[in-house]
Amino acid sequence: HHLVGRICWTTVEVTAPHGEAWATAVAAEHGFTDADHTVEITGVCARCRAEGRTRAA
C-alpha cells in the first residue's frame, strides 16, 4: 500500500493489516485463492500543501 503525492510524486509505503484481511476475504468469497492486490492512495502531501502547491505544474 502506498500514498503518492500528485504534485511531487513523493511515495510513502504504509501498512494496512485490515486491508490485507479484507482482500483475502473478498477473494475467497468469489472462489479465488492465492490472491494479491495493490492499493495506491493519491493526494497532496504536507510539504506541497505548506508550499501552496495544490496543482501539478
N, C-alpha and C positions, 0 to 999 in steps of 0.2 A: 504494500500500500504506500502511496506517495502523495505528498502535497506538492503542487507545481505552481510556481509563480507565473502568471500570464504575461507579466511585463518583463521580468529579468530572467525567467526560466530557472530560478532557484528551485532546487528539489530537496525535499526533506522526507526521509523514509520514516514511516510511522507504523506502530504495531496496532493491530485490531483483532484481538483474540476472539471477540464475539462475531466478527465478520467471517473469520475462518470457519467457525462452527455453523454459522448461517449458510454459507456457501456449500458446505458439505451436506447439510440437511436438505437444502433445496435440490441439490443434485440427486441425492438418494431418493427423494420423493418422486423424482421423474425417471428413476431407474439407472441413473448414471453412477459409475464408480470411478475411482482414481481421478476425482475432479480437481481442477485447478482454476484459478481466477486471477484477474488483475483489477486493481482499483486505483484510479488516479483522480484526485480532487484538485481542481484548479481554482485559483483566486489571486488576489493582490496581496503580496507579502507585506509584513510590517515595515520593512525598510523602504519599499517603494511607496507605501501609503504615507510614511513620515516625510518622504521627499516630495510628496504631492503628485507622484506619478500614478495615475489611475487608469491610463490607457496606453496601449502599445504605440510606439512611435511609427 
